[in-house]
Amino acid sequence: MTLKIWSMSKDTPVHNLQAHNKEIYSIKWSPTGPGTMNPNATLLLPNASFDSTVRLCDVERGVCQNILVKHAEPVYSVAFNPDGRLLATGLFDKAIYI
């Protein structure tokens, strides 16, 4: 599955990321980068998939910098703490990983 990051001013994709082997179910912008509580941290776009992985994509560079692979089930949700230092993932079987 492909994850596209678009430029709203140009109405074209800025990055096309080959993200997962199955459908992407959830994405969430990190509360990091310019104009946030954590302006020096990288702006990330984690995306959760039915392939039981979460990929952390660097929005500016257009690359997936980490892949979280320890999930036993498809991942349905991702959420950051307020400063973007911690990421929680939720699975359909009610498991939560932090």
Number of C-alpha atoms within 10 A of each C-alpha: 12 14 18 15 16 13 11 9 6 8 8 11 12 16 17 13 15 12 23 19 13 15 14 22 15 16 19 15 16 25 23 20 15 12 9 15 13 17 13 11 16 18 22 23 21 27 26 29 23 18 18 20 25 29 21 22 23 16 18 12 12 17 17 19 12 12 14 13 11 10 17 12 17 21 25 22 20 23 19 18 12 14 14 20 12 11 14 12 21 19 19 11 11 8 12 14 11 11
